Amino acid sequence: MPAAPTAPAARYPRLTPSVRDGEVADLLPALLHGELDLLLIENWSNRPRHIPEGGAVRTILTEEAQRIRPP
């Protein structure tokens, strides 16, 4: 991920990428109001995150989560 925010800047020199860390619940309103361009979030299949109208989801990675059982 470290190169991901800067890779488009080589093609689009006027682009100034930045990264903001936070909780999805806090950042989602900023995305929907146009203050952010995208969010990179995790979404659990057993507790899927609700994406409000106007939002779109694109899966970039799927990984199986395994429960660790104590001995």
C-alpha positions in Angstrom: 0.0 0.0 0.0 2.8 2.6 0.6 3.2 3.2 -3.2 -0.5 3.2 -3.9 -1.3 6.9 -3.0 1.7 8.2 -5.1 1.4 6.0 -8.2 -1.4 8.1 -9.8 0.5 11.3 -9.2 3.1 10.3 -11.8 0.3 10.2 -14.4 -1.6 13.2 -13.0 1.0 15.7 -11.9 -1.7 18.1 -10.4 -3.0 15.4 -8.1 -2.0 15.7 -4.5 -2.7 12.4 -2.8 -3.1 12.2 1.0 -4.1 9.6 3.5 -6.4 10.0 6.5 -6.6 7.3 9.1 -9.8 6.8 11.1 -12.9 4.8 11.7 -15.3 4.1 8.8 -18.2 5.5 10.8 -16.4 8.8 11.2 -15.0 9.0 7.6 -18.1 7.8 5.7 -20.0 11.2 6.0 -16.9 13.0 4.7 -16.9 10.7 1.6 -20.6 11.2 1.0 -20.1 15.0 1.3 -17.3 15.0 -1.2 -14.5 15.8 1.3 -12.8 12.4 0.5 -12.6 10.6 -2.8 -12.5 7.0 -1.5 -12.3 4.9 1.6 -10.3 1.7 2.0 -12.3 -0.4 4.5 -12.6 -3.9 5.8 -16.0 -5.6 5.7 -16.8 -8.8 7.6 -19.2 -11.3 5.9 -20.9 -12.1 9.2 -21.3 -8.4 10.0 -21.5 -6.6 6.6 -21.1 -2.8 6.7 -24.1 -0.8 5.5 -23.2 1.4 2.6 -25.6 4.4 2.3 -27.2 5.3 -1.0 -24.8 7.1 -3.2 -21.9 4.9 -2.1 -20.4 2.1 -4.1 -18.2 -0.9 -3.1 -15.5 -2.5 -5.0 -13.8 -5.6 -3.5 -10.0 -5.6 -3.9 -9.2 -8.5 -1.6 -11.0 -11.4 -0.1 -9.5 -13.3 2.8 -10.9 -16.1 4.9 -10.9 -15.3 8.6 -10.3 -18.3 10.9 -11.2 -18.5 14.6 -8.4 -19.5 16.8 -9.6 -22.0 19.4 -7.8 -22.2 22.7 -6.0 -25.5 23.5 
